[in-house]
Amino acid sequence: MSERQFGFRTRALHAGGTPDAEHGARAVPIYQSTSFVFNNADDAANLFALQKYGNIYSRISNPTVAALEERVASLEGGIGAVATSSGMAAEFITFAALVQAGDHIVASAQLYGGTVTQLDVTLRRFGVETTFVPGTDPADFAAALRPETKAIYTEIVANPSGEVADLEGLAAVAHGAGVPLVVDATLSTPYLIRPFEHGADIVIHSATKFLGGHGTTLGGVVVESGRFDWGNGNFPTMTEPVPSYGNISWWGNFGEYGFLTKLRSEQLRDIGPSLSPQAAFQLLQGIETLPQRMDAHLANAAQVAAWLDADPRVAYVNYAGLPSHPHHERARRYLPLGVGSVFAFGVAAPDGQDARAVGERFIESLQLASHLANVGDAKTLVLHPGSTTHRQLSTEQLDAAGVRGDLIRLSVGLEDLEDILWDLDQALTRATGRTRDGAPADVVAEWDAAGAPDAPGDAGIPAGPAADATVPAGASVPAGVASIQAGAACTIEGARA
């Protein structure tokens, strides 16, 4: 094939996959095999000694999984990738390859709750300390550095607070200390930002989310830029002899591919969080439509955020696409297409009512959005992080993560905009007892008496949301839909080159 640099949409369809040479299959085949036949005894020995490339055992490598790795690496602009069974597994093998007992990590305090506990509980038990930095100021990260620091870690768009990291500022701090900047790009995907272009060294994805896009398949991916100097003296496990592989050196023998080779040959070998071929195939199918889905997610999310921001029943909206958000200009700089479709907001509690209880009533009143612990699905999802994904965190950690007691996380899906707004509107009316225009609505008492409405999937949502549902007074046509469709104030200009 020519040396043409293909566009993002083309690579989302083609990278990592070519027609099957033997049978001509155009889709990537599913190599559902635990292991692979050796040519002879020397072939087996050379493969196990890392003297040649090839497949041994699907815990370490598999052709279907390799196609996924190549596709994600191409979309990110990295030199290669290693896929894992989940996003948490991708994080863990990265940390396991970077640190050992006595080492230190500097991390943003605004992270997914599972990442916080992985760093603060599991790795701490293994003798690795983490300093969590509130806010996004690179100077605060620099102040947290120690001689034993081995990485700076952040999410690009924080889950669920919505803060946007200053990647170039953090990269300067990390590289000044001789350590890599590791970023979780799950909520943004390579369609919205390629972190390597802003100084990141390692990018991690929970492929379960937007890459897969349909809430069916778990997976994770680690991608490397190939630009970090692992031979700078700070990473002896990258430069010292590796006894289990005949005293090779990851850096000395494999150069820019050393870290990824270590991940695959050491972490997948010893820890074993491998991605199955079937899961890799499903994630490949999802990635084929990533650009089209993200365009639709962005369009819906920008208008939903603007609609919520204009609603007097909503206390706040944490969406950096809004001009009022403190990171709006940073979002325009790093994420010109948009900040994604996951953001948080709080319901304004009526006088004398507990804000968290009102928020719970809102969630339980939704009829279209699904109440579950995931983001990046084609369907709209909602969650109360403080009592679920972040419930293991202390009060201080919750404050640092920006997770308020009344905070609701919304992952805006691909449904018709009018239907999403209808659902939010009727739930806000039920939760607050007020319509969008401020008129009282006698629905809270009815809700208390009858219980929460049927959840989608229990009794089923009709083809038209109002076909069987009783829409509260003033909520049949959500106010503001027409004006938002004419042009949302929070739309961020720009286009992917």
Backbone hydrogen bonds, N-H to C=O, Kabsch-Sander energy under -0.5 kcal/mol:
donor,donor_aa,acceptor,acceptor_aa,energy
6,F,4,R,-1.0
11,R,7,G,-2.5
12,A,8,F,-2.4
13,L,9,R,-0.8
13,L,10,T,-0.7
14,H,10,T,-2.3
15,A,11,R,-1.7
17,G,14,H,-2.2
20,D,25,A,-2.9
24,G,20,D,-2.3
31,Y,29,P,-0.8
32,Q,30,I,-1.6
33,S,31,Y,-2.2
36,F,56,I,-1.6
44,A,40,N,-2.0
45,A,41,A,-2.4
46,N,42,D,-2.7
47,L,43,D,-2.1
48,F,44,A,-2.2
49,A,45,A,-1.6
50,L,47,L,-1.3
51,Q,46,N,-2.8
52,K,46,N,-0.8
58,S,34,T,-3.3
60,I,57,Y,-2.1
61,S,57,Y,-2.2
66,A,62,N,-2.9
67,A,63,P,-1.6
68,L,64,T,-1.5
69,E,65,V,-2.5
70,E,66,A,-2.6
71,R,67,A,-2.0
72,V,68,L,-2.5
73,A,69,E,-2.3
74,S,70,E,-2.2
75,L,71,R,-2.3
76,E,72,V,-2.1
77,G,73,A,-1.4
78,G,73,A,-2.3
79,I,224,E,-2.2
80,G,224,E,-0.8
82,V,222,V,-2.3
84,T,220,G,-3.0
85,S,273,P,-2.3
90,A,86,S,-1.8
91,E,87,G,-2.1
92,F,88,M,-2.5
93,I,89,A,-2.6
94,T,90,A,-1.4
95,F,91,E,-2.5
96,A,92,F,-2.9
97,A,93,I,-1.6
98,L,94,T,-1.2
99,V,95,F,-2.6
102,G,127,G,-3.2
103,D,100,Q,-2.3
104,H,148,E,-1.8
105,I,129,E,-2.2
106,V,151,A,-2.4
107,A,105,I,-0.6
107,A,131,T,-2.7
108,S,153,Y,-2.2
109,A,133,V,-2.4
111,L,109,A,-1.3
115,T,112,Y,-0.8
116,V,112,Y,-1.8
117,T,113,G,-2.1
118,Q,114,G,-2.0
119,L,115,T,-2.3
120,D,116,V,-3.3
121,V,117,T,-2.3
122,T,117,T,-1.5
123,L,118,Q,-2.7
124,R,119,L,-0.5
125,R,121,V,-1.9
126,F,122,T,-1.0
127,G,124,R,-1.7
128,V,123,L,-2.6
129,E,103,D,-2.0
129,E,127,G,-0.5
131,T,105,I,-2.5
132,F,130,T,-0.6
133,V,107,A,-3.0
133,V,131,T,-0.5
135,G,400,A,-0.5
140,D,137,D,-1.3
141,F,137,D,-1.2
142,A,138,P,-2.4
143,A,139,A,-2.0
144,A,140,D,-0.8
144,A,141,F,-0.6
145,L,142,A,-1.2
149,T,146,R,-1.7
150,K,104,H,-3.0
151,A,104,H,-0.6
152,I,180,P,-2.0
153,Y,106,V,-2.6
154,T,182,V,-1.8
156,I,184,D,-2.1
158,A,156,I,-0.6
158,A,163,E,-2.8
162,G,158,A,-2.1
165,A,156,I,-2.5
167,L,165,A,-1.3
170,L,166,D,-2.5
171,A,167,L,-2.8
172,A,168,E,-1.9
173,V,169,G,-1.6
174,A,170,L,-2.8
175,H,171,A,-2.9
176,G,172,A,-1.8
177,A,173,V,-1.1
177,A,174,A,-0.6
178,G,175,H,-0.7
179,V,174,A,-2.5
182,V,152,I,-3.1
182,V,180,P,-0.7
183,V,202,I,-2.6
184,D,154,T,-2.3
185,A,183,V,-0.7
185,A,204,I,-2.4
189,T,185,A,-2.7
192,L,188,S,-0.9
192,L,189,T,-1.2
193,I,189,T,-1.6
197,E,194,R,-2.1
198,H,195,P,-1.9
199,G,196,F,-1.2
200,A,195,P,-2.0
201,D,181,L,-2.6
202,I,181,L,-1.8
203,V,223,V,-2.6
204,I,183,V,-2.8
205,H,221,V,-2.4
207,A,205,H,-1.0
207,A,219,G,-0.8
208,T,219,G,-1.4
209,K,206,S,-1.8
212,G,207,A,-2.0
213,G,209,K,-3.4
215,G,208,T,-0.5
220,G,84,T,-2.0
221,V,205,H,-2.0
222,V,82,V,-2.4
223,V,203,V,-3.0
224,E,80,G,-1.7
225,S,201,D,-2.3
230,W,228,F,-1.2
232,N,229,D,-1.1
238,M,235,F,-1.9
239,T,235,F,-0.8
239,T,236,P,-0.6
240,E,236,P,-3.1
242,V,248,I,-2.3
245,Y,242,V,-1.8
246,G,243,P,-1.4
247,N,242,V,-2.0
248,I,242,V,-0.7
248,I,245,Y,-0.7
251,W,238,M,-3.0
253,N,249,S,-3.0
254,F,249,S,-0.6
254,F,250,W,-1.4
255,G,251,W,-1.6
257,Y,254,F,-2.2
258,G,255,G,-2.4
261,T,257,Y,-2.3
262,K,258,G,-2.3
263,L,259,F,-2.5
264,R,260,L,-2.4
265,S,261,T,-3.0
266,E,262,K,-2.1
267,Q,262,K,-1.4
268,L,263,L,-2.3
270,D,266,E,-2.6
271,I,267,Q,-2.9
272,G,267,Q,-1.2
274,S,272,G,-1.8
280,A,276,S,-2.4
281,F,277,P,-2.3
282,Q,278,Q,-2.1
283,L,279,A,-2.4
284,L,280,A,-2.3
285,Q,281,F,-1.9
286,G,282,Q,-1.8
287,I,283,L,-2.4
288,E,284,L,-1.4
289,T,285,Q,-0.5
289,T,286,G,-1.4
290,L,287,I,-1.6
293,R,289,T,-2.7
294,M,290,L,-2.9
295,D,291,P,-2.2
296,A,292,Q,-1.7
297,H,293,R,-3.0
298,L,294,M,-2.9
299,A,295,D,-2.1
300,N,296,A,-2.3
301,A,297,H,-3.0
302,A,298,L,-2.6
303,Q,299,A,-1.4
304,V,300,N,-2.7
305,A,301,A,-2.9
306,A,302,A,-1.9
307,W,303,Q,-2.2
308,L,304,V,-2.7
309,D,305,A,-2.6
310,A,306,A,-1.3
311,D,308,L,-1.6
314,V,311,D,-2.0
315,A,346,G,-2.5
316,Y,346,G,-1.0
318,N,344,A,-3.2
319,Y,317,V,-1.2
322,L,319,Y,-2.3
325,H,322,L,-1.9
328,H,325,H,-1.9
331,A,327,H,-2.6
332,R,328,H,-2.3
333,R,329,E,-1.6
334,Y,330,R,-2.7
335,L,331,A,-2.8
338,G,335,L,-1.0
343,F,341,S,-0.5
343,F,410,L,-2.2
344,A,318,N,-1.2
345,F,408,I,-2.1
346,G,316,Y,-1.8
347,V,406,D,-0.5
348,A,313,R,-2.7
349,A,347,V,-0.7
353,Q,350,P,-2.3
358,V,354,D,-2.2
359,G,355,A,-2.3
360,E,356,R,-2.5
361,R,357,A,-2.2
362,F,358,V,-2.2
363,I,359,G,-2.4
364,E,360,E,-2.5
365,S,361,R,-0.9
365,S,362,F,-0.9
366,L,362,F,-0.8
366,L,363,I,-1.0
370,S,380,T,-2.6
372,L,370,S,-1.0
372,L,382,V,-1.2
374,N,372,L,-1.3
378,A,213,G,-0.5
381,L,411,S,-2.4
382,V,370,S,-2.5
383,L,409,R,-1.8
387,S,384,H,-1.2
388,T,385,P,-1.4
390,H,385,P,-2.6
391,R,388,T,-1.4
393,L,390,H,-1.5
398,L,394,S,-2.7
399,D,395,T,-2.2
400,A,396,E,-2.3
401,A,397,Q,-2.1
402,G,398,L,-0.5
402,G,399,D,-1.1
403,V,398,L,-2.6
404,R,402,G,-1.0
407,L,404,R,-1.3
408,I,345,F,-2.8
409,R,383,L,-3.0
410,L,343,F,-3.3
411,S,381,L,-2.8
412,V,341,S,-2.8
412,V,410,L,-0.7
414,L,378,A,-3.5
419,D,416,D,-0.8
420,I,416,D,-1.9
421,L,417,L,-2.7
422,W,418,E,-2.1
423,D,419,D,-2.1
424,L,420,I,-2.4
425,D,421,L,-2.8
426,Q,422,W,-2.6
427,A,423,D,-2.0
428,L,424,L,-2.5
429,T,425,D,-2.3
430,R,426,Q,-2.1
431,A,427,A,-2.4
432,T,428,L,-2.5
433,G,429,T,-2.3
435,T,439,A,-2.8
438,G,435,T,-2.0
441,A,433,G,-2.8
443,V,441,A,-2.5
444,V,441,A,-0.7
447,W,443,V,-3.0
448,D,444,V,-2.7
449,A,445,A,-2.2
450,A,446,E,-2.8
451,G,447,W,-2.4
458,D,455,A,-2.5
459,A,455,A,-0.9
460,G,455,A,-0.7
467,A,464,G,-2.9
471,V,469,A,-0.8
475,A,472,P,-2.5
481,V,478,P,-1.5
484,I,480,G,-2.3
485,Q,481,V,-2.6
486,A,482,A,-1.5
487,G,483,S,-0.6
487,G,484,I,-1.3
491,T,488,A,-1.3
